[in-house]
Amino acid sequence: MERHHHNHVIIIAEAGVNHNGSVDRALEMVHAAAAAGADYVKFQTFKSSDLVSACAEKAEYQKKNCPGCGSTQLEMLRGLELSADAFAMLKRECDAAGIGFLSSPFDSGSIKLLSALDMDLWKIPSGEITNMPYLREVAGMRQPVILSSGMSTLEEVRQAVKILCDGGLTKDRITLLHCNTQYPTPMRDVNLRAMDALRSLGCGSVGYSDHTPGIEIPIAAAALGATVIEKHFTLDVNLPGPDHKASLIPAELSAMVSAIRNVEMALGGSGKKSVSDSERANIAVARRSIVAARHIAKGELLTADNLAVKRPGTGVSPMLWDEVTGTRAVRDFSADELIEL
């Protein structure tokens, strides 16, 4: 991923279909994602008739969140399509706004459409992880791939990775996203530790695609080492549509991005335990030195009775206690004065 560098979490603001079929709203979402500090804004590209059959029912969350969007998936999705010209316009707007453009293709025609828009990576949605022809076609693009793994077993993910690699990708160019596809995802079903299982497959990196309410779970995923975070957002959670209710508003998206940036800074890069520049000056203030507990005359034997350990830490370290006791005072010392050897 071109935007990926050491210790930088890639944040994908998932616009999805929350534009409700409006190009103007989609363009507005580009700028909202850019203002929030996301690395990419991602849409969904599909031709409804190539994606679902006429008899495909809506998911329960879709029935609940979008009761007026038709009785079938096909009827619902027809109102959420954008044209090829619209996606070209969105790509240009992303370039102008300084944010990466992404869209998940859901059919072969959409793969071809997006291949002309110079995306720097491909995002495969969870529902396509068992779609062999689709996986082969995306692999044929010979570009980095992010693969969501919602609704999948580890073995199904392994098989999808094999298909991508057989199609020409190397494992280091594949990022696996842990994901739960319930909208919203119950906290008890998040299972962030499943990222460790995905790491066992040896791909380039592991991340997390989130559908929980709020922003704390993506932040936790970043703290656990997710290199990519994907999160739905909307301009208005009260708009009709299947995904708005499980999406962040722009202010929340901005707060999530800011928190993740703090987490990635806090994680550090080296993993070594050392004294930081910011705390170095506190050593003298917070640590202690060996001092005289009372007046000590020159030549007097230094013992536990006439020595104490007090701040500041600018004198002889208490770690040398055994080496100091039993020696003679090199000069007179007043009470609380730092002992010299």
Contacts in CASP RR format, 6 or more apart in sequence:
PFRMAT RR
TARGET T0000
AUTHOR 0000-0000-0000
METHOD contacts of the structure
MODEL  1
MERHHHNHVIIIAEAGVNHNGSVDRALEMVHAAAAAGADYVKFQTFKSSD
LVSACAEKAEYQKKNCPGCGSTQLEMLRGLELSADAFAMLKRECDAAGIG
FLSSPFDSGSIKLLSALDMDLWKIPSGEITNMPYLREVAGMRQPVILSSG
MSTLEEVRQAVKILCDGGLTKDRITLLHCNTQYPTPMRDVNLRAMDALRS
LGCGSVGYSDHTPGIEIPIAAAALGATVIEKHFTLDVNLPGPDHKASLIP
AELSAMVSAIRNVEMALGGSGKKSVSDSERANIAVARRSIVAARHIAKGE
LLTADNLAVKRPGTGVSPMLWDEVTGTRAVRDFSADELIEL
1 10 0 8 1.000
1 120 0 8 1.000
1 121 0 8 1.000
1 144 0 8 1.000
1 175 0 8 1.000
2 120 0 8 1.000
2 121 0 8 1.000
3 10 0 8 1.000
3 39 0 8 1.000
3 40 0 8 1.000
3 100 0 8 1.000
3 120 0 8 1.000
4 10 0 8 1.000
4 227 0 8 1.000
6 269 0 8 1.000
7 264 0 8 1.000
7 267 0 8 1.000
7 268 0 8 1.000
7 269 0 8 1.000
8 264 0 8 1.000
9 222 0 8 1.000
9 226 0 8 1.000
9 227 0 8 1.000
9 228 0 8 1.000
9 229 0 8 1.000
9 260 0 8 1.000
9 261 0 8 1.000
9 263 0 8 1.000
9 264 0 8 1.000
10 39 0 8 1.000
10 40 0 8 1.000
10 227 0 8 1.000
10 228 0 8 1.000
10 229 0 8 1.000
11 37 0 8 1.000
11 38 0 8 1.000
11 39 0 8 1.000
11 40 0 8 1.000
11 228 0 8 1.000
11 229 0 8 1.000
11 230 0 8 1.000
11 231 0 8 1.000
11 256 0 8 1.000
11 257 0 8 1.000
11 260 0 8 1.000
12 38 0 8 1.000
12 39 0 8 1.000
12 40 0 8 1.000
12 41 0 8 1.000
12 42 0 8 1.000
12 102 0 8 1.000
12 123 0 8 1.000
12 146 0 8 1.000
12 228 0 8 1.000
12 229 0 8 1.000
12 230 0 8 1.000
12 231 0 8 1.000
13 29 0 8 1.000
13 32 0 8 1.000
13 33 0 8 1.000
13 36 0 8 1.000
13 38 0 8 1.000
13 40 0 8 1.000
13 41 0 8 1.000
13 42 0 8 1.000
13 231 0 8 1.000
13 233 0 8 1.000
13 253 0 8 1.000
14 42 0 8 1.000
14 209 0 8 1.000
14 230 0 8 1.000
14 231 0 8 1.000
14 232 0 8 1.000
14 233 0 8 1.000
14 247 0 8 1.000
15 26 0 8 1.000
15 29 0 8 1.000
15 30 0 8 1.000
15 33 0 8 1.000
15 41 0 8 1.000
15 42 0 8 1.000
15 43 0 8 1.000
15 232 0 8 1.000
15 233 0 8 1.000
16 42 0 8 1.000
16 43 0 8 1.000
16 44 0 8 1.000
16 104 0 8 1.000
16 232 0 8 1.000
16 243 0 8 1.000
17 43 0 8 1.000
17 44 0 8 1.000
17 77 0 8 1.000
17 80 0 8 1.000
17 241 0 8 1.000
17 242 0 8 1.000
17 243 0 8 1.000
18 25 0 8 1.000
18 29 0 8 1.000
18 232 0 8 1.000
18 233 0 8 1.000
18 234 0 8 1.000
18 235 0 8 1.000
18 239 0 8 1.000
18 241 0 8 1.000
18 243 0 8 1.000
18 244 0 8 1.000
18 247 0 8 1.000
19 25 0 8 1.000
19 26 0 8 1.000
19 29 0 8 1.000
19 43 0 8 1.000
19 80 0 8 1.000
19 82 0 8 1.000
20 79 0 8 1.000
20 80 0 8 1.000
20 239 0 8 1.000
20 240 0 8 1.000
20 241 0 8 1.000
21 79 0 8 1.000
21 80 0 8 1.000
21 81 0 8 1.000
21 82 0 8 1.000
23 82 0 8 1.000
23 86 0 8 1.000
23 89 0 8 1.000
23 90 0 8 1.000
25 235 0 8 1.000
26 43 0 8 1.000
26 82 0 8 1.000
26 86 0 8 1.000
26 90 0 8 1.000
27 89 0 8 1.000
27 90 0 8 1.000
27 93 0 8 1.000
28 235 0 8 1.000
29 41 0 8 1.000
29 233 0 8 1.000
29 234 0 8 1.000
29 235 0 8 1.000
30 41 0 8 1.000
30 90 0 8 1.000
30 93 0 8 1.000
30 94 0 8 1.000
30 97 0 8 1.000
30 99 0 8 1.000
31 93 0 8 1.000
31 97 0 8 1.000
32 233 0 8 1.000
32 235 0 8 1.000
32 250 0 8 1.000
32 253 0 8 1.000
33 40 0 8 1.000
33 41 0 8 1.000
33 99 0 8 1.000
33 233 0 8 1.000
33 250 0 8 1.000
33 253 0 8 1.000
34 41 0 8 1.000
34 94 0 8 1.000
34 97 0 8 1.000
34 98 0 8 1.000
34 99 0 8 1.000
35 250 0 8 1.000
35 254 0 8 1.000
36 233 0 8 1.000
36 250 0 8 1.000
36 253 0 8 1.000
36 254 0 8 1.000
36 256 0 8 1.000
36 257 0 8 1.000
37 99 0 8 1.000
37 254 0 8 1.000
37 257 0 8 1.000
38 99 0 8 1.000
38 253 0 8 1.000
38 257 0 8 1.000
39 99 0 8 1.000
39 100 0 8 1.000
40 99 0 8 1.000
40 100 0 8 1.000
40 101 0 8 1.000
40 102 0 8 1.000
41 94 0 8 1.000
41 99 0 8 1.000
41 100 0 8 1.000
41 101 0 8 1.000
41 102 0 8 1.000
42 102 0 8 1.000
42 103 0 8 1.000
42 104 0 8 1.000
42 123 0 8 1.000
42 230 0 8 1.000
43 82 0 8 1.000
43 87 0 8 1.000
43 90 0 8 1.000
43 102 0 8 1.000
43 103 0 8 1.000
43 104 0 8 1.000
44 80 0 8 1.000
44 103 0 8 1.000
44 104 0 8 1.000
44 106 0 8 1.000
44 125 0 8 1.000
45 82 0 8 1.000
45 87 0 8 1.000
45 103 0 8 1.000
45 104 0 8 1.000
45 105 0 8 1.000
45 106 0 8 1.000
45 110 0 8 1.000
45 113 0 8 1.000
45 114 0 8 1.000
46 77 0 8 1.000
46 81 0 8 1.000
46 105 0 8 1.000
46 106 0 8 1.000
46 107 0 8 1.000
46 110 0 8 1.000
47 81 0 8 1.000
47 107 0 8 1.000
47 109 0 8 1.000
47 110 0 8 1.000
48 74 0 8 1.000
48 77 0 8 1.000
48 78 0 8 1.000
48 79 0 8 1.000
48 81 0 8 1.000
49 74 0 8 1.000
50 106 0 8 1.000
50 107 0 8 1.000
50 108 0 8 1.000
50 109 0 8 1.000
50 110 0 8 1.000
51 73 0 8 1.000
51 77 0 8 1.000
51 106 0 8 1.000
51 107 0 8 1.000
52 72 0 8 1.000
52 73 0 8 1.000
52 74 0 8 1.000
52 77 0 8 1.000
53 74 0 8 1.000
54 72 0 8 1.000
54 74 0 8 1.000
55 72 0 8 1.000
56 72 0 8 1.000
56 73 0 8 1.000
56 74 0 8 1.000
57 72 0 8 1.000
57 73 0 8 1.000
58 66 0 8 1.000
58 69 0 8 1.000
58 70 0 8 1.000
58 71 0 8 1.000
58 72 0 8 1.000
58 73 0 8 1.000
58 76 0 8 1.000
58 242 0 8 1.000
59 183 0 8 1.000
59 242 0 8 1.000
61 182 0 8 1.000
61 183 0 8 1.000
61 242 0 8 1.000
61 246 0 8 1.000
62 69 0 8 1.000
62 73 0 8 1.000
62 76 0 8 1.000
62 242 0 8 1.000
65 183 0 8 1.000
65 241 0 8 1.000
65 242 0 8 1.000
65 243 0 8 1.000
65 244 0 8 1.000
65 245 0 8 1.000
65 246 0 8 1.000
66 76 0 8 1.000
66 240 0 8 1.000
66 241 0 8 1.000
66 242 0 8 1.000
68 240 0 8 1.000
69 75 0 8 1.000
69 76 0 8 1.000
69 79 0 8 1.000
69 240 0 8 1.000
69 241 0 8 1.000
69 242 0 8 1.000
70 76 0 8 1.000
76 241 0 8 1.000
76 242 0 8 1.000
80 241 0 8 1.000
82 90 0 8 1.000
84 113 0 8 1.000
87 103 0 8 1.000
87 113 0 8 1.000
87 114 0 8 1.000
87 117 0 8 1.000
88 117 0 8 1.000
90 101 0 8 1.000
90 103 0 8 1.000
91 101 0 8 1.000
91 117 0 8 1.000
91 118 0 8 1.000
94 100 0 8 1.000
94 101 0 8 1.000
95 101 0 8 1.000
100 120 0 8 1.000
101 117 0 8 1.000
101 119 0 8 1.000
102 119 0 8 1.000
102 121 0 8 1.000
102 123 0 8 1.000
103 110 0 8 1.000
103 114 0 8 1.000
103 119 0 8 1.000
103 123 0 8 1.000
104 123 0 8 1.000
104 124 0 8 1.000
104 125 0 8 1.000
105 111 0 8 1.000
105 113 0 8 1.000
105 114 0 8 1.000
105 122 0 8 1.000
105 138 0 8 1.000
106 125 0 8 1.000
106 128 0 8 1.000
107 134 0 8 1.000
108 133 0 8 1.000
108 134 0 8 1.000
108 137 0 8 1.000
111 134 0 8 1.000
111 137 0 8 1.000
111 138 0 8 1.000
111 141 0 8 1.000
114 122 0 8 1.000
115 141 0 8 1.000
119 143 0 8 1.000
120 143 0 8 1.000
120 144 0 8 1.000
121 143 0 8 1.000
121 144 0 8 1.000
121 145 0 8 1.000
121 146 0 8 1.000
122 138 0 8 1.000
122 141 0 8 1.000
122 143 0 8 1.000
122 144 0 8 1.000
122 145 0 8 1.000
122 146 0 8 1.000
123 145 0 8 1.000
123 146 0 8 1.000
123 148 0 8 1.000
123 230 0 8 1.000
124 134 0 8 1.000
124 135 0 8 1.000
124 138 0 8 1.000
124 145 0 8 1.000
124 146 0 8 1.000
124 147 0 8 1.000
124 148 0 8 1.000
125 148 0 8 1.000
126 148 0 8 1.000
126 149 0 8 1.000
126 150 0 8 1.000
126 151 0 8 1.000
126 152 0 8 1.000
126 179 0 8 1.000
126 181 0 8 1.000
126 209 0 8 1.000
127 148 0 8 1.000
127 150 0 8 1.000
127 151 0 8 1.000
127 181 0 8 1.000
128 134 0 8 1.000
128 135 0 8 1.000
129 135 0 8 1.000
129 147 0 8 1.000
129 148 0 8 1.000
129 149 0 8 1.000
129 150 0 8 1.000
129 151 0 8 1.000
129 152 0 8 1.000
129 156 0 8 1.000
129 157 0 8 1.000
129 160 0 8 1.000
130 152 0 8 1.000
130 156 0 8 1.000
130 160 0 8 1.000
132 163 0 8 1.000
135 160 0 8 1.000
135 163 0 8 1.000
135 164 0 8 1.000
136 163 0 8 1.000
136 166 0 8 1.000
136 167 0 8 1.000
138 145 0 8 1.000
138 164 0 8 1.000
139 145 0 8 1.000
139 163 0 8 1.000
139 164 0 8 1.000
139 165 0 8 1.000
139 166 0 8 1.000
139 167 0 8 1.000
139 168 0 8 1.000
139 169 0 8 1.000
140 167 0 8 1.000
140 168 0 8 1.000
140 169 0 8 1.000
142 168 0 8 1.000
142 169 0 8 1.000
143 173 0 8 1.000
144 173 0 8 1.000
144 174 0 8 1.000
144 175 0 8 1.000
145 164 0 8 1.000
145 169 0 8 1.000
145 173 0 8 1.000
145 174 0 8 1.000
145 175 0 8 1.000
146 174 0 8 1.000
146 175 0 8 1.000
146 177 0 8 1.000
146 228 0 8 1.000
146 230 0 8 1.000
147 157 0 8 1.000
147 160 0 8 1.000
147 161 0 8 1.000
147 164 0 8 1.000
147 174 0 8 1.000
147 175 0 8 1.000
147 176 0 8 1.000
147 177 0 8 1.000
148 177 0 8 1.000
148 179 0 8 1.000
148 209 0 8 1.000
148 230 0 8 1.000
149 156 0 8 1.000
149 157 0 8 1.000
149 176 0 8 1.000
149 177 0 8 1.000
149 178 0 8 1.000
149 179 0 8 1.000
149 198 0 8 1.000
150 178 0 8 1.000
150 179 0 8 1.000
150 180 0 8 1.000
150 181 0 8 1.000
150 209 0 8 1.000
151 181 0 8 1.000
152 160 0 8 1.000
154 197 0 8 1.000
154 198 0 8 1.000
154 200 0 8 1.000
154 201 0 8 1.000
157 176 0 8 1.000
157 198 0 8 1.000
157 201 0 8 1.000
158 201 0 8 1.000
161 171 0 8 1.000
161 174 0 8 1.000
161 176 0 8 1.000
161 201 0 8 1.000
161 203 0 8 1.000
164 174 0 8 1.000
165 171 0 8 1.000
165 174 0 8 1.000
171 201 0 8 1.000
171 202 0 8 1.000
171 203 0 8 1.000
171 204 0 8 1.000
172 203 0 8 1.000
172 204 0 8 1.000
173 204 0 8 1.000
174 203 0 8 1.000
174 204 0 8 1.000
175 203 0 8 1.000
175 204 0 8 1.000
175 205 0 8 1.000
175 206 0 8 1.000
175 207 0 8 1.000
175 227 0 8 1.000
175 228 0 8 1.000
176 198 0 8 1.000
176 201 0 8 1.000
176 203 0 8 1.000
176 205 0 8 1.000
176 206 0 8 1.000
176 207 0 8 1.000
177 206 0 8 1.000
177 207 0 8 1.000
177 208 0 8 1.000
177 209 0 8 1.000
177 228 0 8 1.000
177 230 0 8 1.000
178 191 0 8 1.000
178 192 0 8 1.000
178 194 0 8 1.000
178 195 0 8 1.000
178 198 0 8 1.000
178 206 0 8 1.000
178 207 0 8 1.000
178 208 0 8 1.000
178 209 0 8 1.000
178 221 0 8 1.000
178 226 0 8 1.000
179 208 0 8 1.000
179 209 0 8 1.000
179 210 0 8 1.000
179 211 0 8 1.000
180 189 0 8 1.000
180 190 0 8 1.000
180 191 0 8 1.000
180 211 0 8 1.000
181 211 0 8 1.000
182 189 0 8 1.000
182 211 0 8 1.000
183 211 0 8 1.000
183 242 0 8 1.000
183 243 0 8 1.000
183 245 0 8 1.000
183 246 0 8 1.000
184 211 0 8 1.000
184 212 0 8 1.000
184 213 0 8 1.000
184 245 0 8 1.000
184 246 0 8 1.000
185 210 0 8 1.000
185 211 0 8 1.000
185 212 0 8 1.000
187 212 0 8 1.000
187 217 0 8 1.000
190 212 0 8 1.000
190 217 0 8 1.000
192 208 0 8 1.000
192 217 0 8 1.000
192 220 0 8 1.000
192 221 0 8 1.000
192 224 0 8 1.000
193 224 0 8 1.000
195 206 0 8 1.000
195 207 0 8 1.000
195 208 0 8 1.000
195 221 0 8 1.000
195 224 0 8 1.000
195 225 0 8 1.000
195 226 0 8 1.000
198 206 0 8 1.000
198 207 0 8 1.000
199 206 0 8 1.000
205 227 0 8 1.000
205 228 0 8 1.000
206 225 0 8 1.000
206 226 0 8 1.000
206 227 0 8 1.000
207 221 0 8 1.000
207 225 0 8 1.000
207 226 0 8 1.000
207 227 0 8 1.000
207 228 0 8 1.000
207 229 0 8 1.000
208 217 0 8 1.000
208 218 0 8 1.000
208 221 0 8 1.000
208 226 0 8 1.000
208 228 0 8 1.000
208 229 0 8 1.000
208 230 0 8 1.000
209 229 0 8 1.000
209 230 0 8 1.000
209 231 0 8 1.000
210 217 0 8 1.000
210 218 0 8 1.000
210 221 0 8 1.000
210 229 0 8 1.000
210 230 0 8 1.000
210 231 0 8 1.000
211 232 0 8 1.000
211 246 0 8 1.000
213 246 0 8 1.000
214 248 0 8 1.000
214 252 0 8 1.000
214 256 0 8 1.000
215 231 0 8 1.000
215 248 0 8 1.000
215 252 0 8 1.000
215 255 0 8 1.000
215 256 0 8 1.000
215 259 0 8 1.000
218 226 0 8 1.000
218 229 0 8 1.000
218 231 0 8 1.000
218 256 0 8 1.000
218 260 0 8 1.000
219 256 0 8 1.000
219 259 0 8 1.000
219 260 0 8 1.000
219 263 0 8 1.000
221 229 0 8 1.000
222 229 0 8 1.000
222 260 0 8 1.000
222 263 0 8 1.000
222 264 0 8 1.000
223 263 0 8 1.000
223 267 0 8 1.000
225 267 0 8 1.000
229 256 0 8 1.000
229 260 0 8 1.000
231 248 0 8 1.000
231 253 0 8 1.000
231 256 0 8 1.000
232 243 0 8 1.000
232 246 0 8 1.000
232 247 0 8 1.000
232 248 0 8 1.000
233 247 0 8 1.000
233 248 0 8 1.000
233 249 0 8 1.000
233 250 0 8 1.000
233 252 0 8 1.000
233 253 0 8 1.000
234 243 0 8 1.000
234 244 0 8 1.000
234 247 0 8 1.000
234 248 0 8 1.000
234 249 0 8 1.000
235 249 0 8 1.000
235 250 0 8 1.000
236 244 0 8 1.000
236 249 0 8 1.000
237 244 0 8 1.000
237 245 0 8 1.000
237 247 0 8 1.000
237 249 0 8 1.000
238 244 0 8 1.000
248 256 0 8 1.000
275 283 0 8 1.000
283 313 0 8 1.000
284 312 0 8 1.000
284 313 0 8 1.000
284 314 0 8 1.000
285 311 0 8 1.000
285 312 0 8 1.000
285 313 0 8 1.000
286 311 0 8 1.000
286 313 0 8 1.000
287 311 0 8 1.000
287 312 0 8 1.000
287 313 0 8 1.000
287 317 0 8 1.000
288 309 0 8 1.000
288 310 0 8 1.000
288 311 0 8 1.000
288 312 0 8 1.000
288 313 0 8 1.000
288 318 0 8 1.000
289 309 0 8 1.000
289 310 0 8 1.000
289 311 0 8 1.000
289 312 0 8 1.000
289 313 0 8 1.000
289 314 0 8 1.000
289 315 0 8 1.000
289 316 0 8 1.000
289 317 0 8 1.000
289 318 0 8 1.000
289 338 0 8 1.000
289 339 0 8 1.000
290 307 0 8 1.000
290 308 0 8 1.000
290 309 0 8 1.000
290 315 0 8 1.000
290 316 0 8 1.000
290 317 0 8 1.000
290 318 0 8 1.000
290 320 0 8 1.000
290 321 0 8 1.000
290 324 0 8 1.000
290 338 0 8 1.000
290 339 0 8 1.000
291 307 0 8 1.000
291 308 0 8 1.000
291 309 0 8 1.000
291 310 0 8 1.000
291 336 0 8 1.000
291 337 0 8 1.000
291 338 0 8 1.000
291 339 0 8 1.000
292 306 0 8 1.000
292 307 0 8 1.000
292 308 0 8 1.000
292 333 0 8 1.000
292 334 0 8 1.000
292 335 0 8 1.000
292 336 0 8 1.000
292 337 0 8 1.000
292 339 0 8 1.000
293 305 0 8 1.000
293 306 0 8 1.000
293 307 0 8 1.000
293 308 0 8 1.000
293 335 0 8 1.000
294 306 0 8 1.000
294 335 0 8 1.000
295 332 0 8 1.000
295 333 0 8 1.000
295 334 0 8 1.000
295 335 0 8 1.000
296 302 0 8 1.000
296 306 0 8 1.000
296 329 0 8 1.000
296 332 0 8 1.000
296 333 0 8 1.000
297 329 0 8 1.000
297 332 0 8 1.000
298 329 0 8 1.000
298 330 0 8 1.000
298 331 0 8 1.000
298 332 0 8 1.000
299 328 0 8 1.000
299 329 0 8 1.000
299 330 0 8 1.000
300 306 0 8 1.000
300 328 0 8 1.000
300 329 0 8 1.000
301 326 0 8 1.000
301 327 0 8 1.000
301 328 0 8 1.000
301 329 0 8 1.000
302 324 0 8 1.000
302 325 0 8 1.000
302 326 0 8 1.000
302 327 0 8 1.000
302 328 0 8 1.000
302 329 0 8 1.000
302 339 0 8 1.000
303 325 0 8 1.000
303 326 0 8 1.000
304 325 0 8 1.000
307 321 0 8 1.000
307 324 0 8 1.000
307 325 0 8 1.000
307 339 0 8 1.000
308 336 0 8 1.000
309 318 0 8 1.000
309 321 0 8 1.000
310 336 0 8 1.000
314 338 0 8 1.000
315 338 0 8 1.000
315 339 0 8 1.000
316 324 0 8 1.000
316 338 0 8 1.000
316 339 0 8 1.000
316 340 0 8 1.000
316 341 0 8 1.000
324 339 0 8 1.000
324 341 0 8 1.000
327 341 0 8 1.000
329 339 0 8 1.000
330 340 0 8 1.000
330 341 0 8 1.000
331 340 0 8 1.000
333 339 0 8 1.000
END
